[in-house]
Amino acid sequence: MFTSQHGGNIREAAALTGLNAEQLIDFSANINPLGMPDTLRRAIIGNLDAAERYPDPDYLALHQALANHHGLPQTWMMAGNGETELIFQLLSHLAPRHALLLTPGFAEYRRALARTGCRITDFPLAESDGWQPDRRLLAALTPELDCLILCTPNNPTGLMPDRQLLEAIITRCGECGITLVVDEAFIDFLPDATGCIPWLAGHPHLWVLRSLTKFYAIPGLRLGYLINSDAQQVAALRSQREPWTINAFAALAGEIILDDRPYQQATRQWLARERPILFDGLAALPDVTVWPGQANYLFFRYDGDEDLQRRLLEQQILIRSCANYPGLERRYFRVAVKSHADNAALIAALTHITGGTNRGG
Ligand SMILES: Cc1ncc(COP(=O)(O)O)c(C=O)c1O
């Protein structure tokens, strides 16, 4: 129905329905419904003058804040104008010849690799394996390849690969001369998850990419970062950058939000409360199979006859159809976990459309 590759295109959805974008409840973009931290809102309002100066081209304070947050050297970090900018910049810098991509997965990796002329081999995840990779992925890692991309948790499934498998993948990639790019855009939503950062030291073939736009609800401000333990590689990347791509307010955000423990705690409490309710609501619908995603979104299959996305739009609700993900088709959908009231509205609408008997919650 949409030309857009991603969720969150409420302008296009609204145009299709003749509504204003503000009238839609958007479940298609996975953004923290608590909104940006108050600490940040106040800092931006108090620092509007920053727009009148060029940001520090080295973003020293920002890199130091990221380094402090992770207890790692700031020379291992490079911030970007959202993680997406870093995906493109890193892959153009690495210029791999032959990459392995897991499907379904986040679309921008395929685009960034295609831009560098890289050959892409797909590694299809199977529904019969619960959409999870297993040791067959290890067997597929041969010196023929020089790049592997992993999203942990994956998008759209929200699932985390087994930690032992992940460790074996890092080792295997090192042995085969494969650069491993691990995308942890949603990992902050998993309480206590350290992801691959503890493995960075001694593994210069491992790159970790993170986004701050989802957890801290700043997709319009844009901020992400990458980490790699080879300071020289990171310095080379930094030296190739166009100057000032991170605006002053995004840089300020990075210096503030990582220390906002009350916001982080409130977010984790909201998700621990709301995701199980949404999961149960979806699981109780007729013809729906939902997977136990661990991030702030849930992935499901609907085998009934209704055009779910269109029917929900009639009720001013936008969900993400996953039909344009390689490896999926029109029966698959992804929905963000939102506020209690919004989640209840989604379940009520779906119950009505599918003829279910959910009582809501
Ligand atoms: C897996 C994954 N990585 C990266 C991004 C991009 O994040 P950012 O908004 O920081 O560019 C997204 C956005 O949806 C994503 O799903």
The ligand as an SDF file (V2000), in Angstrom:
LIG
                    3D

 16 16  0  0  0  0  0  0  0  0999 V2000
   17.7330   -2.2870   13.2040 C   0  0  0  0  0  0  0  0  0  0  0  0
   17.8080   -0.8060   13.0010 C   0  0  0  0  0  0  0  0  0  0  0  0
   19.0070   -0.2070   12.9480 N   0  0  0  0  0  0  0  0  0  0  0  0
   19.1200    1.1280   12.7710 C   0  0  0  0  0  0  0  0  0  0  0  0
   18.0140    1.9280   12.6380 C   0  0  0  0  0  0  0  0  0  0  0  0
   18.1980    3.4050   12.3960 C   0  0  0  0  0  0  0  0  0  0  0  0
   18.1790    4.1470   13.5520 O   0  0  0  0  0  0  0  0  0  0  0  0
   18.4130    5.7200   13.5310 P   0  0  0  0  0  0  0  0  0  0  0  0
   17.0880    6.3740   13.7430 O   0  0  0  0  0  0  0  0  0  0  0  0
   19.3560    5.9650   14.6870 O   0  0  0  0  0  0  0  0  0  0  0  0
   19.0330    6.0980   12.2370 O   0  0  0  0  0  0  0  0  0  0  0  0
   16.7520    1.3500   12.6700 C   0  0  0  0  0  0  0  0  0  0  0  0
   15.5520    2.1980   12.4880 C   0  0  0  0  0  0  0  0  0  0  0  0
   14.4540    1.7410   12.4240 O   0  0  0  0  0  0  0  0  0  0  0  0
   16.6460   -0.0480   12.8660 C   0  0  0  0  0  0  0  0  0  0  0  0
   15.4560   -0.6480   12.8940 O   0  0  0  0  0  0  0  0  0  0  0  0
  1  2  1  0
  2  3  1  0
  2 15  2  0
  3  4  2  0
  4  5  1  0
  5  6  1  0
  5 12  2  0
  6  7  1  0
  7  8  1  0
  8  9  2  0
  8 10  1  0
  8 11  1  0
 12 13  1  0
 12 15  1  0
 13 14  2  0
 15 16  1  0
M  END
$$$$
